[in-house]
Amino acid sequence: MTGNLPDDLDRGLIHALHIDGRAPFSRIAAVLGVSAQTVARRCAPPRRG
């Protein structure tokens, strides 16, 4: 997410998790056309510091 506004990838991720909140990152990544690492990074809590 850039700043406070969700981008298209964030919206796709939110939609996928709304449909199946227990879907593995690898399946969400395949649907969104990104890596599982990208999905995991987008789902991780913000880092402090």
mmCIF entry with sequence, helices, sheets and N, C-alpha, C, O atoms, coordinates in Angstrom:
data_MODEL
# 
_entry.id   MODEL 
# 
_entity.id                         1 
_entity.type                       polymer 
_entity.pdbx_number_of_molecules   1 
# 
_entity_poly.entity_id                      1 
_entity_poly.type                           'polypeptide(L)' 
_entity_poly.nstd_linkage                   no 
_entity_poly.nstd_monomer                   no 
_entity_poly.pdbx_seq_one_letter_code       MTGNLPDDLDRGLIHALHIDGRAPFSRIAAVLGVSAQTVARRCAPPRRG 
_entity_poly.pdbx_seq_one_letter_code_can   MTGNLPDDLDRGLIHALHIDGRAPFSRIAAVLGVSAQTVARRCAPPRRG 
_entity_poly.pdbx_strand_id                 A 
# 
loop_
_entity_poly_seq.entity_id 
_entity_poly_seq.num 
_entity_poly_seq.mon_id 
_entity_poly_seq.hetero 
1 1  MET n 
1 2  THR n 
1 3  GLY n 
1 4  ASN n 
1 5  LEU n 
1 6  PRO n 
1 7  ASP n 
1 8  ASP n 
1 9  LEU n 
1 10 ASP n 
1 11 ARG n 
1 12 GLY n 
1 13 LEU n 
1 14 ILE n 
1 15 HIS n 
1 16 ALA n 
1 17 LEU n 
1 18 HIS n 
1 19 ILE n 
1 20 ASP n 
1 21 GLY n 
1 22 ARG n 
1 23 ALA n 
1 24 PRO n 
1 25 PHE n 
1 26 SER n 
1 27 ARG n 
1 28 ILE n 
1 29 ALA n 
1 30 ALA n 
1 31 VAL n 
1 32 LEU n 
1 33 GLY n 
1 34 VAL n 
1 35 SER n 
1 36 ALA n 
1 37 GLN n 
1 38 THR n 
1 39 VAL n 
1 40 ALA n 
1 41 ARG n 
1 42 ARG n 
1 43 CYS n 
1 44 ALA n 
1 45 PRO n 
1 46 PRO n 
1 47 ARG n 
1 48 ARG n 
1 49 GLY n 
# 
_struct_asym.id          A 
_struct_asym.entity_id   1 
# 
loop_
_struct_conf.conf_type_id 
_struct_conf.id 
_struct_conf.pdbx_PDB_helix_id 
_struct_conf.beg_label_comp_id 
_struct_conf.beg_label_asym_id 
_struct_conf.beg_label_seq_id 
_struct_conf.pdbx_beg_PDB_ins_code 
_struct_conf.end_label_comp_id 
_struct_conf.end_label_asym_id 
_struct_conf.end_label_seq_id 
_struct_conf.pdbx_end_PDB_ins_code 
_struct_conf.beg_auth_comp_id 
_struct_conf.beg_auth_asym_id 
_struct_conf.beg_auth_seq_id 
_struct_conf.end_auth_comp_id 
_struct_conf.end_auth_asym_id 
_struct_conf.end_auth_seq_id 
_struct_conf.pdbx_PDB_helix_class 
_struct_conf.details 
_struct_conf.pdbx_PDB_helix_length 
HELX_P HELX_P1 AA1 ASP A 8  ? ILE A 19 ? ASP A 8  ILE A 19 1 ? 12 
HELX_P HELX_P2 AA2 PHE A 25 ? LEU A 32 ? PHE A 25 LEU A 32 1 ? 8  
HELX_P HELX_P3 AA3 ALA A 36 ? CYS A 43 ? ALA A 36 CYS A 43 1 ? 8  
# 
_struct_conf_type.id          HELX_P 
_struct_conf_type.criteria    ? 
_struct_conf_type.reference   ? 
# 
loop_
_atom_site.group_PDB 
_atom_site.id 
_atom_site.type_symbol 
_atom_site.label_atom_id 
_atom_site.label_alt_id 
_atom_site.label_comp_id 
_atom_site.label_asym_id 
_atom_site.label_entity_id 
_atom_site.label_seq_id 
_atom_site.pdbx_PDB_ins_code 
_atom_site.Cartn_x 
_atom_site.Cartn_y 
_atom_site.Cartn_z 
_atom_site.occupancy 
_atom_site.B_iso_or_equiv 
_atom_site.pdbx_formal_charge 
_atom_site.auth_seq_id 
_atom_site.auth_comp_id 
_atom_site.auth_asym_id 
_atom_site.auth_atom_id 
_atom_site.pdbx_PDB_model_num 
ATOM 1   N N  . MET A 1 1  ? 0.851   -1.161  0.000   1.00 0.00 ? 1  MET A N  1 
ATOM 2   C CA . MET A 1 1  ? 0.000   0.000   0.000   1.00 0.00 ? 1  MET A CA 1 
ATOM 3   C C  . MET A 1 1  ? 0.901   1.228   0.000   1.00 0.00 ? 1  MET A C  1 
ATOM 4   O O  . MET A 1 1  ? 1.861   1.306   0.766   1.00 0.00 ? 1  MET A O  1 
ATOM 5   N N  . THR A 1 2  ? 0.592   2.160   -0.841  1.00 0.00 ? 2  THR A N  1 
ATOM 6   C CA . THR A 1 2  ? 1.344   3.399   -0.915  1.00 0.00 ? 2  THR A CA 1 
ATOM 7   C C  . THR A 1 2  ? 0.648   4.445   -0.067  1.00 0.00 ? 2  THR A C  1 
ATOM 8   O O  . THR A 1 2  ? -0.500  4.803   -0.331  1.00 0.00 ? 2  THR A O  1 
ATOM 9   N N  . GLY A 1 3  ? 1.343   4.937   0.958   1.00 0.00 ? 3  GLY A N  1 
ATOM 10  C CA . GLY A 1 3  ? 0.704   5.907   1.844   1.00 0.00 ? 3  GLY A CA 1 
ATOM 11  C C  . GLY A 1 3  ? -0.469  5.266   2.551   1.00 0.00 ? 3  GLY A C  1 
ATOM 12  O O  . GLY A 1 3  ? -0.355  4.168   3.097   1.00 0.00 ? 3  GLY A O  1 
ATOM 13  N N  . ASN A 1 4  ? -1.589  5.951   2.540   1.00 0.00 ? 4  ASN A N  1 
ATOM 14  C CA . ASN A 1 4  ? -2.787  5.430   3.194   1.00 0.00 ? 4  ASN A CA 1 
ATOM 15  C C  . ASN A 1 4  ? -3.833  4.927   2.213   1.00 0.00 ? 4  ASN A C  1 
ATOM 16  O O  . ASN A 1 4  ? -4.874  4.418   2.627   1.00 0.00 ? 4  ASN A O  1 
ATOM 17  N N  . LEU A 1 5  ? -3.572  5.062   0.926   1.00 0.00 ? 5  LEU A N  1 
ATOM 18  C CA . LEU A 1 5  ? -4.556  4.671   -0.075  1.00 0.00 ? 5  LEU A CA 1 
ATOM 19  C C  . LEU A 1 5  ? -4.246  3.291   -0.642  1.00 0.00 ? 5  LEU A C  1 
ATOM 20  O O  . LEU A 1 5  ? -3.125  3.047   -1.088  1.00 0.00 ? 5  LEU A O  1 
ATOM 21  N N  . PRO A 1 6  ? -5.229  2.379   -0.632  1.00 0.00 ? 6  PRO A N  1 
ATOM 22  C CA . PRO A 1 6  ? -4.994  1.054   -1.214  1.00 0.00 ? 6  PRO A CA 1 
ATOM 23  C C  . PRO A 1 6  ? -4.911  1.140   -2.734  1.00 0.00 ? 6  PRO A C  1 
ATOM 24  O O  . PRO A 1 6  ? -5.648  1.897   -3.365  1.00 0.00 ? 6  PRO A O  1 
ATOM 25  N N  . ASP A 1 7  ? -3.997  0.350   -3.317  1.00 0.00 ? 7  ASP A N  1 
ATOM 26  C CA . ASP A 1 7  ? -3.891  0.302   -4.771  1.00 0.00 ? 7  ASP A CA 1 
ATOM 27  C C  . ASP A 1 7  ? -4.670  -0.916  -5.279  1.00 0.00 ? 7  ASP A C  1 
ATOM 28  O O  . ASP A 1 7  ? -5.339  -1.599  -4.503  1.00 0.00 ? 7  ASP A O  1 
ATOM 29  N N  . ASP A 1 8  ? -4.578  -1.182  -6.583  1.00 0.00 ? 8  ASP A N  1 
ATOM 30  C CA . ASP A 1 8  ? -5.340  -2.290  -7.172  1.00 0.00 ? 8  ASP A CA 1 
ATOM 31  C C  . ASP A 1 8  ? -4.956  -3.634  -6.552  1.00 0.00 ? 8  ASP A C  1 
ATOM 32  O O  . ASP A 1 8  ? -5.816  -4.487  -6.332  1.00 0.00 ? 8  ASP A O  1 
ATOM 33  N N  . LEU A 1 9  ? -3.674  -3.820  -6.274  1.00 0.00 ? 9  LEU A N  1 
ATOM 34  C CA . LEU A 1 9  ? -3.238  -5.070  -5.663  1.00 0.00 ? 9  LEU A CA 1 
ATOM 35  C C  . LEU A 1 9  ? -3.830  -5.222  -4.259  1.00 0.00 ? 9  LEU A C  1 
ATOM 36  O O  . LEU A 1 9  ? -4.292  -6.303  -3.896  1.00 0.00 ? 9  LEU A O  1 
ATOM 37  N N  . ASP A 1 10 ? -3.816  -4.165  -3.486  1.00 0.00 ? 10 ASP A N  1 
ATOM 38  C CA . ASP A 1 10 ? -4.420  -4.208  -2.155  1.00 0.00 ? 10 ASP A CA 1 
ATOM 39  C C  . ASP A 1 10 ? -5.903  -4.551  -2.238  1.00 0.00 ? 10 ASP A C  1 
ATOM 40  O O  . ASP A 1 10 ? -6.399  -5.365  -1.459  1.00 0.00 ? 10 ASP A O  1 
ATOM 41  N N  . ARG A 1 11 ? -6.601  -3.938  -3.168  1.00 0.00 ? 11 ARG A N  1 
ATOM 42  C CA . ARG A 1 11 ? -8.040  -4.211  -3.313  1.00 0.00 ? 11 ARG A CA 1 
ATOM 43  C C  . ARG A 1 11 ? -8.274  -5.662  -3.735  1.00 0.00 ? 11 ARG A C  1 
ATOM 44  O O  . ARG A 1 11 ? -9.214  -6.299  -3.259  1.00 0.00 ? 11 ARG A O  1 
ATOM 45  N N  . GLY A 1 12 ? -7.431  -6.187  -4.619  1.00 0.00 ? 12 GLY A N  1 
ATOM 46  C CA . GLY A 1 12 ? -7.553  -7.594  -5.016  1.00 0.00 ? 12 GLY A CA 1 
ATOM 47  C C  . GLY A 1 12 ? -7.289  -8.532  -3.854  1.00 0.00 ? 12 GLY A C  1 
ATOM 48  O O  . GLY A 1 12 ? -7.967  -9.547  -3.696  1.00 0.00 ? 12 GLY A O  1 
ATOM 49  N N  . LEU A 1 13 ? -6.309  -8.190  -3.049  1.00 0.00 ? 13 LEU A N  1 
ATOM 50  C CA . LEU A 1 13 ? -5.981  -8.989  -1.876  1.00 0.00 ? 13 LEU A CA 1 
ATOM 51  C C  . LEU A 1 13 ? -7.130  -8.979  -0.864  1.00 0.00 ? 13 LEU A C  1 
ATOM 52  O O  . LEU A 1 13 ? -7.497  -10.021 -0.321  1.00 0.00 ? 13 LEU A O  1 
ATOM 53  N N  . ILE A 1 14 ? -7.680  -7.820  -0.623  1.00 0.00 ? 14 ILE A N  1 
ATOM 54  C CA . ILE A 1 14 ? -8.822  -7.701  0.292   1.00 0.00 ? 14 ILE A CA 1 
ATOM 55  C C  . ILE A 1 14 ? -9.995  -8.527  -0.222  1.00 0.00 ? 14 ILE A C  1 
ATOM 56  O O  . ILE A 1 14 ? -10.656 -9.226  0.546   1.00 0.00 ? 14 ILE A O  1 
ATOM 57  N N  . HIS A 1 15 ? -10.245 -8.444  -1.515  1.00 0.00 ? 15 HIS A N  1 
ATOM 58  C CA . HIS A 1 15 ? -11.351 -9.201  -2.108  1.00 0.00 ? 15 HIS A CA 1 
ATOM 59  C C  . HIS A 1 15 ? -11.115 -10.710 -1.953  1.00 0.00 ? 15 HIS A C  1 
ATOM 60  O O  . HIS A 1 15 ? -12.023 -11.448 -1.572  1.00 0.00 ? 15 HIS A O  1 
ATOM 61  N N  . ALA A 1 16 ? -9.903  -11.156 -2.247  1.00 0.00 ? 16 ALA A N  1 
ATOM 62  C CA . ALA A 1 16 ? -9.586  -12.584 -2.135  1.00 0.00 ? 16 ALA A CA 1 
ATOM 63  C C  . ALA A 1 16 ? -9.755  -13.068 -0.698  1.00 0.00 ? 16 ALA A C  1 
ATOM 64  O O  . ALA A 1 16 ? -10.304 -14.145 -0.468  1.00 0.00 ? 16 ALA A O  1 
ATOM 65  N N  . LEU A 1 17 ? -9.295  -12.293 0.252   1.00 0.00 ? 17 LEU A N  1 
ATOM 66  C CA . LEU A 1 17 ? -9.414  -12.687 1.650   1.00 0.00 ? 17 LEU A CA 1 
ATOM 67  C C  . LEU A 1 17 ? -10.861 -12.629 2.131   1.00 0.00 ? 17 LEU A C  1 
ATOM 68  O O  . LEU A 1 17 ? -11.256 -13.378 3.024   1.00 0.00 ? 17 LEU A O  1 
ATOM 69  N N  . HIS A 1 18 ? -11.640 -11.743 1.538   1.00 0.00 ? 18 HIS A N  1 
ATOM 70  C CA . HIS A 1 18 ? -13.069 -11.682 1.880   1.00 0.00 ? 18 HIS A CA 1 
ATOM 71  C C  . HIS A 1 18 ? -13.774 -12.961 1.424   1.00 0.00 ? 18 HIS A C  1 
ATOM 72  O O  . HIS A 1 18 ? -14.647 -13.483 2.117   1.00 0.00 ? 18 HIS A O  1 
ATOM 73  N N  . ILE A 1 19 ? -13.384 -13.453 0.252   1.00 0.00 ? 19 ILE A N  1 
ATOM 74  C CA . ILE A 1 19 ? -13.983 -14.679 -0.276  1.00 0.00 ? 19 ILE A CA 1 
ATOM 75  C C  . ILE A 1 19 ? -13.544 -15.889 0.537   1.00 0.00 ? 19 ILE A C  1 
ATOM 76  O O  . ILE A 1 19 ? -14.367 -16.726 0.908   1.00 0.00 ? 19 ILE A O  1 
ATOM 77  N N  . ASP A 1 20 ? -12.248 -15.980 0.814   1.00 0.00 ? 20 ASP A N  1 
ATOM 78  C CA . ASP A 1 20 ? -11.712 -17.109 1.580   1.00 0.00 ? 20 ASP A CA 1 
ATOM 79  C C  . ASP A 1 20 ? -10.563 -16.620 2.450   1.00 0.00 ? 20 ASP A C  1 
ATOM 80  O O  . ASP A 1 20 ? -9.415  -16.559 2.010   1.00 0.00 ? 20 ASP A O  1 
ATOM 81  N N  . GLY A 1 21 ? -10.884 -16.280 3.673   1.00 0.00 ? 21 GLY A N  1 
ATOM 82  C CA . GLY A 1 21 ? -9.893  -15.726 4.582   1.00 0.00 ? 21 GLY A CA 1 
ATOM 83  C C  . GLY A 1 21 ? -8.799  -16.691 4.979   1.00 0.00 ? 21 GLY A C  1 
ATOM 84  O O  . GLY A 1 21 ? -7.811  -16.282 5.590   1.00 0.00 ? 21 GLY A O  1 
ATOM 85  N N  . ARG A 1 22 ? -8.950  -17.963 4.646   1.00 0.00 ? 22 ARG A N  1 
ATOM 86  C CA . ARG A 1 22 ? -7.929  -18.957 4.975   1.00 0.00 ? 22 ARG A CA 1 
ATOM 87  C C  . ARG A 1 22 ? -7.169  -19.432 3.746   1.00 0.00 ? 22 ARG A C  1 
ATOM 88  O O  . ARG A 1 22 ? -6.408  -20.396 3.832   1.00 0.00 ? 22 ARG A O  1 
ATOM 89  N N  . ALA A 1 23 ? -7.355  -18.782 2.611   1.00 0.00 ? 23 ALA A N  1 
ATOM 90  C CA . ALA A 1 23 ? -6.656  -19.168 1.383   1.00 0.00 ? 23 ALA A CA 1 
ATOM 91  C C  . ALA A 1 23 ? -5.150  -18.974 1.559   1.00 0.00 ? 23 ALA A C  1 
ATOM 92  O O  . ALA A 1 23 ? -4.717  -17.970 2.125   1.00 0.00 ? 23 ALA A O  1 
ATOM 93  N N  . PRO A 1 24 ? -4.352  -19.925 1.077   1.00 0.00 ? 24 PRO A N  1 
ATOM 94  C CA . PRO A 1 24 ? -2.899  -19.764 1.190   1.00 0.00 ? 24 PRO A CA 1 
ATOM 95  C C  . PRO A 1 24 ? -2.407  -18.625 0.292   1.00 0.00 ? 24 PRO A C  1 
ATOM 96  O O  . PRO A 1 24 ? -2.983  -18.335 -0.757  1.00 0.00 ? 24 PRO A O  1 
ATOM 97  N N  . PHE A 1 25 ? -1.331  -18.001 0.741   1.00 0.00 ? 25 PHE A N  1 
ATOM 98  C CA . PHE A 1 25 ? -0.763  -16.892 -0.033  1.00 0.00 ? 25 PHE A CA 1 
ATOM 99  C C  . PHE A 1 25 ? -0.433  -17.329 -1.455  1.00 0.00 ? 25 PHE A C  1 
ATOM 100 O O  . PHE A 1 25 ? -0.567  -16.540 -2.390  1.00 0.00 ? 25 PHE A O  1 
ATOM 101 N N  . SER A 1 26 ? -0.005  -18.570 -1.628  1.00 0.00 ? 26 SER A N  1 
ATOM 102 C CA . SER A 1 26 ? 0.365   -19.046 -2.966  1.00 0.00 ? 26 SER A CA 1 
ATOM 103 C C  . SER A 1 26 ? -0.832  -19.034 -3.914  1.00 0.00 ? 26 SER A C  1 
ATOM 104 O O  . SER A 1 26 ? -0.682  -18.700 -5.089  1.00 0.00 ? 26 SER A O  1 
ATOM 105 N N  . ARG A 1 27 ? -2.015  -19.394 -3.420  1.00 0.00 ? 27 ARG A N  1 
ATOM 106 C CA . ARG A 1 27 ? -3.210  -19.392 -4.278  1.00 0.00 ? 27 ARG A CA 1 
ATOM 107 C C  . ARG A 1 27 ? -3.638  -17.966 -4.599  1.00 0.00 ? 27 ARG A C  1 
ATOM 108 O O  . ARG A 1 27 ? -3.982  -17.661 -5.741  1.00 0.00 ? 27 ARG A O  1 
ATOM 109 N N  . ILE A 1 28 ? -3.621  -17.098 -3.604  1.00 0.00 ? 28 ILE A N  1 
ATOM 110 C CA . ILE A 1 28 ? -3.975  -15.693 -3.831  1.00 0.00 ? 28 ILE A CA 1 
ATOM 111 C C  . ILE A 1 28 ? -2.996  -15.070 -4.822  1.00 0.00 ? 28 ILE A C  1 
ATOM 112 O O  . ILE A 1 28 ? -3.396  -14.333 -5.723  1.00 0.00 ? 28 ILE A O  1 
ATOM 113 N N  . ALA A 1 29 ? -1.716  -15.373 -4.647  1.00 0.00 ? 29 ALA A N  1 
ATOM 114 C CA . ALA A 1 29 ? -0.691  -14.824 -5.531  1.00 0.00 ? 29 ALA A CA 1 
ATOM 115 C C  . ALA A 1 29 ? -0.920  -15.252 -6.977  1.00 0.00 ? 29 ALA A C  1 
ATOM 116 O O  . ALA A 1 29 ? -0.789  -14.446 -7.898  1.00 0.00 ? 29 ALA A O  1 
ATOM 117 N N  . ALA A 1 30 ? -1.262  -16.529 -7.171  1.00 0.00 ? 30 ALA A N  1 
ATOM 118 C CA . ALA A 1 30 ? -1.501  -17.026 -8.528  1.00 0.00 ? 30 ALA A CA 1 
ATOM 119 C C  . ALA A 1 30 ? -2.663  -16.295 -9.188  1.00 0.00 ? 30 ALA A C  1 
ATOM 120 O O  . ALA A 1 30 ? -2.601  -15.956 -10.370 1.00 0.00 ? 30 ALA A O  1 
ATOM 121 N N  . VAL A 1 31 ? -3.716  -16.054 -8.424  1.00 0.00 ? 31 VAL A N  1 
ATOM 122 C CA . VAL A 1 31 ? -4.896  -15.361 -8.959  1.00 0.00 ? 31 VAL A CA 1 
ATOM 123 C C  . VAL A 1 31 ? -4.563  -13.903 -9.286  1.00 0.00 ? 31 VAL A C  1 
ATOM 124 O O  . VAL A 1 31 ? -5.004  -13.376 -10.307 1.00 0.00 ? 31 VAL A O  1 
ATOM 125 N N  . LEU A 1 32 ? -3.782  -13.255 -8.414  1.00 0.00 ? 32 LEU A N  1 
ATOM 126 C CA . LEU A 1 32 ? -3.464  -11.833 -8.602  1.00 0.00 ? 32 LEU A CA 1 
ATOM 127 C C  . LEU A 1 32 ? -2.288  -11.597 -9.540  1.00 0.00 ? 32 LEU A C  1 
ATOM 128 O O  . LEU A 1 32 ? -2.041  -10.464 -9.952  1.00 0.00 ? 32 LEU A O  1 
ATOM 129 N N  . GLY A 1 33 ? -1.561  -12.659 -9.883  1.00 0.00 ? 33 GLY A N  1 
ATOM 130 C CA . GLY A 1 33 ? -0.435  -12.521 -10.809 1.00 0.00 ? 33 GLY A CA 1 
ATOM 131 C C  . GLY A 1 33 ? 0.810   -11.923 -10.170 1.00 0.00 ? 33 GLY A C  1 
ATOM 132 O O  . GLY A 1 33 ? 1.583   -11.229 -10.830 1.00 0.00 ? 33 GLY A O  1 
ATOM 133 N N  . VAL A 1 34 ? 0.998   -12.193 -8.892  1.00 0.00 ? 34 VAL A N  1 
ATOM 134 C CA . VAL A 1 34 ? 2.186   -11.715 -8.173  1.00 0.00 ? 34 VAL A CA 1 
ATOM 135 C C  . VAL A 1 34 ? 2.792   -12.903 -7.428  1.00 0.00 ? 34 VAL A C  1 
ATOM 136 O O  . VAL A 1 34 ? 2.238   -14.002 -7.455  1.00 0.00 ? 34 VAL A O  1 
ATOM 137 N N  . SER A 1 35 ? 3.918   -12.686 -6.768  1.00 0.00 ? 35 SER A N  1 
ATOM 138 C CA . SER A 1 35 ? 4.548   -13.761 -6.007  1.00 0.00 ? 35 SER A CA 1 
ATOM 139 C C  . SER A 1 35 ? 3.873   -13.923 -4.650  1.00 0.00 ? 35 SER A C  1 
ATOM 140 O O  . SER A 1 35 ? 3.228   -13.004 -4.144  1.00 0.00 ? 35 SER A O  1 
ATOM 141 N N  . ALA A 1 36 ? 4.035   -15.108 -4.074  1.00 0.00 ? 36 ALA A N  1 
ATOM 142 C CA . ALA A 1 36 ? 3.508   -15.362 -2.734  1.00 0.00 ? 36 ALA A CA 1 
ATOM 143 C C  . ALA A 1 36 ? 4.195   -14.450 -1.722  1.00 0.00 ? 36 ALA A C  1 
ATOM 144 O O  . ALA A 1 36 ? 3.588   -14.043 -0.731  1.00 0.00 ? 36 ALA A O  1 
ATOM 145 N N  . GLN A 1 37 ? 5.459   -14.133 -1.973  1.00 0.00 ? 37 GLN A N  1 
ATOM 146 C CA . GLN A 1 37 ? 6.190   -13.234 -1.075  1.00 0.00 ? 37 GLN A CA 1 
ATOM 147 C C  . GLN A 1 37 ? 5.561   -11.833 -1.079  1.00 0.00 ? 37 GLN A C  1 
ATOM 148 O O  . GLN A 1 37 ? 5.484   -11.187 -0.034  1.00 0.00 ? 37 GLN A O  1 
ATOM 149 N N  . THR A 1 38 ? 5.118   -11.370 -2.240  1.00 0.00 ? 38 THR A N  1 
ATOM 150 C CA . THR A 1 38 ? 4.458   -10.068 -2.321  1.00 0.00 ? 38 THR A CA 1 
ATOM 151 C C  . THR A 1 38 ? 3.167   -10.077 -1.513  1.00 0.00 ? 38 THR A C  1 
ATOM 152 O O  . THR A 1 38 ? 2.880   -9.126  -0.787  1.00 0.00 ? 38 THR A O  1 
ATOM 153 N N  . VAL A 1 39 ? 2.392   -11.147 -1.638  1.00 0.00 ? 39 VAL A N  1 
ATOM 154 C CA . VAL A 1 39 ? 1.149   -11.248 -0.878  1.00 0.00 ? 39 VAL A CA 1 
ATOM 155 C C  . VAL A 1 39 ? 1.450   -11.266 0.615   1.00 0.00 ? 39 VAL A C  1 
ATOM 156 O O  . VAL A 1 39 ? 0.784   -10.580 1.390   1.00 0.00 ? 39 VAL A O  1 
ATOM 157 N N  . ALA A 1 40 ? 2.441   -12.041 1.021   1.00 0.00 ? 40 ALA A N  1 
ATOM 158 C CA . ALA A 1 40 ? 2.806   -12.109 2.442   1.00 0.00 ? 40 ALA A CA 1 
ATOM 159 C C  . ALA A 1 40 ? 3.244   -10.746 2.969   1.00 0.00 ? 40 ALA A C  1 
ATOM 160 O O  . ALA A 1 40 ? 2.891   -10.358 4.082   1.00 0.00 ? 40 ALA A O  1 
ATOM 161 N N  . ARG A 1 41 ? 4.009   -10.031 2.167   1.00 0.00 ? 41 ARG A N  1 
ATOM 162 C CA . ARG A 1 41 ? 4.481   -8.698  2.581   1.00 0.00 ? 41 ARG A CA 1 
ATOM 163 C C  . ARG A 1 41 ? 3.315   -7.737  2.714   1.00 0.00 ? 41 ARG A C  1 
ATOM 164 O O  . ARG A 1 41 ? 3.290   -6.917  3.632   1.00 0.00 ? 41 ARG A O  1 
ATOM 165 N N  . ARG A 1 42 ? 2.355   -7.827  1.815   1.00 0.00 ? 42 ARG A N  1 
ATOM 166 C CA . ARG A 1 42 ? 1.192   -6.931  1.890   1.00 0.00 ? 42 ARG A CA 1 
ATOM 167 C C  . ARG A 1 42 ? 0.288   -7.261  3.073   1.00 0.00 ? 42 ARG A C  1 
ATOM 168 O O  . ARG A 1 42 ? -0.420  -6.390  3.579   1.00 0.00 ? 42 ARG A O  1 
ATOM 169 N N  . CYS A 1 43 ? 0.310   -8.531  3.517   1.00 0.00 ? 43 CYS A N  1 
ATOM 170 C CA . CYS A 1 43 ? -0.536  -8.945  4.636   1.00 0.00 ? 43 CYS A CA 1 
ATOM 171 C C  . CYS A 1 43 ? 0.131   -8.720  5.993   1.00 0.00 ? 43 CYS A C  1 
ATOM 172 O O  . CYS A 1 43 ? -0.535  -8.718  7.028   1.00 0.00 ? 43 CYS A O  1 
ATOM 173 N N  . ALA A 1 44 ? 1.424   -8.534  5.979   1.00 0.00 ? 44 ALA A N  1 
ATOM 174 C CA . ALA A 1 44 ? 2.159   -8.365  7.241   1.00 0.00 ? 44 ALA A CA 1 
ATOM 175 C C  . ALA A 1 44 ? 1.787   -7.039  7.896   1.00 0.00 ? 44 ALA A C  1 
ATOM 176 O O  . ALA A 1 44 ? 1.496   -6.058  7.212   1.00 0.00 ? 44 ALA A O  1 
ATOM 177 N N  . PRO A 1 45 ? 1.799   -7.019  9.230   1.00 0.00 ? 45 PRO A N  1 
ATOM 178 C CA . PRO A 1 45 ? 1.531   -5.738  9.909   1.00 0.00 ? 45 PRO A CA 1 
ATOM 179 C C  . PRO A 1 45 ? 2.631   -4.740  9.605   1.00 0.00 ? 45 PRO A C  1 
ATOM 180 O O  . PRO A 1 45 ? 3.762   -5.133  9.320   1.00 0.00 ? 45 PRO A O  1 
ATOM 181 N N  . PRO A 1 46 ? 2.318   -3.455  9.660   1.00 0.00 ? 46 PRO A N  1 
ATOM 182 C CA . PRO A 1 46 ? 3.330   -2.433  9.399   1.00 0.00 ? 46 PRO A CA 1 
ATOM 183 C C  . PRO A 1 46 ? 4.483   -2.544  10.381  1.00 0.00 ? 46 PRO A C  1 
ATOM 184 O O  . PRO A 1 46 ? 4.286   -2.849  11.557  1.00 0.00 ? 46 PRO A O  1 
ATOM 185 N N  . ARG A 1 47 ? 5.678   -2.294  9.890   1.00 0.00 ? 47 ARG A N  1 
ATOM 186 C CA . ARG A 1 47 ? 6.855   -2.335  10.749  1.00 0.00 ? 47 ARG A CA 1 
ATOM 187 C C  . ARG A 1 47 ? 7.020   -1.004  11.468  1.00 0.00 ? 47 ARG A C  1 
ATOM 188 O O  . ARG A 1 47 ? 6.768   0.060   10.902  1.00 0.00 ? 47 ARG A O  1 
ATOM 189 N N  . ARG A 1 48 ? 7.435   -1.079  12.689  1.00 0.00 ? 48 ARG A N  1 
ATOM 190 C CA . ARG A 1 48 ? 7.703   0.134   13.461  1.00 0.00 ? 48 ARG A CA 1 
ATOM 191 C C  . ARG A 1 48 ? 9.136   0.542   13.252  1.00 0.00 ? 48 ARG A C  1 
ATOM 192 O O  . ARG A 1 48 ? 10.026  -0.279  13.031  1.00 0.00 ? 48 ARG A O  1 
ATOM 193 N N  . GLY A 1 49 ? 9.323   1.830   13.329  1.00 0.00 ? 49 GLY A N  1 
ATOM 194 C CA . GLY A 1 49 ? 10.675  2.190   13.393  1.00 0.00 ? 49 GLY A CA 1 
ATOM 195 C C  . GLY A 1 49 ? 11.299  3.124   12.562  1.00 0.00 ? 49 GLY A C  1 
ATOM 196 O O  . GLY A 1 49 ? 12.497  3.370   12.701  1.00 0.00 ? 49 GLY A O  1 
# 
